Amino acid sequence: MTAQDEMRLLPWSGPENKPCYLSTDDPDGYMSRLADSIEAIQLGTAGALLEEATEVLDSRDTTLDEMRCLAKGLTGALRDVYRVATSRGHLRATSDPRESAY
């Protein structure tokens, strides 16, 4: 298992909106792959909402209700992307840069 400071922040919340962490040495394990898959979906959703936001903001026919709906969607997507960025930034900060494939 990994040390406490090396746990992976998962892309979902637990009870009472508390963060969930994964402690494993296996980046190819079921939970790691599930987290990777959910992160990819979240990032894809954020990209689609960004495109929608561009269209909505360019339109003069957008209603206040449509803007509120867009703002709600963007807020959720931003929350997800922030969690992914926090998790990946933490993983990068705790890993040995010489082992990186980038």
N, C-alpha and C positions, 0 to 999 in steps of 0.2 A: 504494500500500500504506500501511497505517497504521504509526505509529511503534511501537517495541517495547513501550512502556508503554501502548499502546492496543489491544493484541491481545486478542481475545475468548477467554476460557477456555471450551473446548468441554465439553459434558456427558458426555464419555467419557474414559477414560484410555488412554494408550499403553502400550508395552512397559514392564514392570516397574512398572506402576501410576503412571507419570509423567504429569503433566498435558499435555494437548494444547491448542494455541492456534491461532486462525485470524487471519491477517493479510490483511485485504481492506478496500477502500473501498466495497464493494457489499453493503449490508445485505439486498438481495433476491437475492443470488447463491445458487447451489445449496447450497453448504456452510452458509451462514447460515440458509437455510430448513430444511435438514436439522437443524441444531442447534436451531432454534426448535421444530421438530416433536418432537424427542427430549425437549427440556425440558418440553414440554406433556405428553407421555406420562409422564415421571417425576413431574411434579407431580400428575397425575391418579392415578397409582399411590399416591403418598403420601396423598392424600385418601381413597382407598378403604381403605388400611391403617389410617388413623386411625379411620374408621368401624368397621372390624372390631375394632380394639383396644378401642373403647368397649364393643362387644357382649361381647367375650371377658372383659374385666375386670369387667363387670357380672354375668357368669355364675358361679355357685358350682360348676358342673360342669366347669370348665376344668381340663384335666390339665397336669401339668408339661411334658410334651412339646409340647402346644399353646402354652403360654406361651413356651417356647424358640423354637418356630417363628415365633411372632408377634414376639418380640424380634429374631430374625434379620432378618425382613422389615422391621421398623421401622428397624433399624440401616442396612440398605441404602438404604431410602427417605430417611432422614435424611442420609446421605452424599450422595445425589443432590441433594436439596433444598439442602443447604449449598453444593454446587458451583454450582448455579443462582443462588443468592443471592449468592455471591461474584462470579460472572461479571457478573450484572446490576448489582450494587453498584459493581463496577469500571467497567463501561460508563457508568453514571450519573455516577460521580465524574470521569470523563475527558471527558464530553461537556459542551457548552455548555448550561447550564440554560435559556437563552433560546430554544434550538432545540427544547426538549421539547414534545411535544404534550399533556402531562398537565396 
